[in-house]
Amino acid sequence: MRSENYVAFFTVCGFFVGLIFSIVKFDDISDIFFYTFAIALFFHTFIHIVLVLFIEANDIFEVPFDKKVHEEIANEQIVLLKQKEDHITALLKSINSTKEYEKEGAQG
């Protein structure tokens, strides 16, 4: 089962546990809202901690890390960035030369 399903299930359970506890324990509507929210938030936080400590760690270590593929992708991105940088530099030089040409035309 996916981790999102655990989060949703425990959050809904926390909501209903908090609602039942609040209705039994308190008479004021603001206390009912506050404690229902607080207990649901506790359940939500608790399941996230459980998922981080137990389930997600296993999923991360099952995926092999291929260093060669990552280095190739990084090198391709570096080459593309260099090409874009050269293109932007050429555009800036073109803009500057156009401004100088217009400035000379305005003076002459």
N, C-alpha and C positions, 0 to 999 in steps of 0.2 A: 504494500500500500504506500502511496506517495505521502511525503511529509505534510503537504498542504491538507490532506484529508485528516491527519491527526490533529493539526492545529484547529481546523474547523470543528471537529467533533468535540474536543476538549473545551473550546471556547463556548460552544452551545451548552455543554454540560455545566460549565461554570456559571453561565447565565441562569440556568434553571435552578441549580443548587443555591445560588445567591438570592434568587427571587423567592424561593421557598423559605430559606432562612430569614430573609428580611420580612416577609409577610408574617411569619410566626413570631419573630422577636420584636418588631417595631410597629408603632402605630402612625408615626408621622411619615407623610409621603416623601419628604426630602431624604429622610433616613433610609427608606426603602430603596429609592433611586441610588443613593450613594453606596450603600452596602452591596446592592446587586452589581453595580458597576465595579466596585473594588474586588469583589470575589471573582467576577468574570475576568477581570484584568489579571488577578493572581493565577487563575487557571491558564490563561493565555500565555503569560510569562513562564509559568512552570513547564508547559509543554514545549515551548521554544528551547528552554534550557535542556530538557531531556533530549530533544532532537539534536541539538548541537553536540551534546556529550556522547550520545550513543549511536544514532542512526546516520547522521551526515558524515561522521568520521569514516565509517565503513565505505560509504559511496565514494569518497574522495580518494582513498587509498586503492580502490579497485581500478581506477583509470591510470593506465601507464603514461608516463611523461616521455614523449619522443623529442629529445633535445635537438636532433638534426632538423626535423620538420620546423620546429619553432625558430631555429636560427635562420633557415631559408626564408621563412615568412618575414622575419625581422629585416634581413638583408634586402629583400624585395621592397619593403616599405621604406627603407633608407634610400634606396635608389630612386623611388618615386618622389620622395620628399626633396631630394637633390634636384631632380628634373623640374619640379614645381618651383623651387627656389630660383633656379636659373631662369625660368620663364617669367617669374615676377620681377627679377632683376632687369631683364630685358625690357619689360613693360615700363618699369620706372625710368630707365634710361631714355626710352622713347618719349615718355611724358616730359621729362626734363629737357630733351632736345627740342620738343615742340614749343615749350614755354620760352626757351632761349630764342627760337626762330621768331615767335610772335613778339617778343621784347625788342628784337632787332628791327622788325618791321614797323613797330610803333615809333621807334626812335628815328628811323630813316625817312 
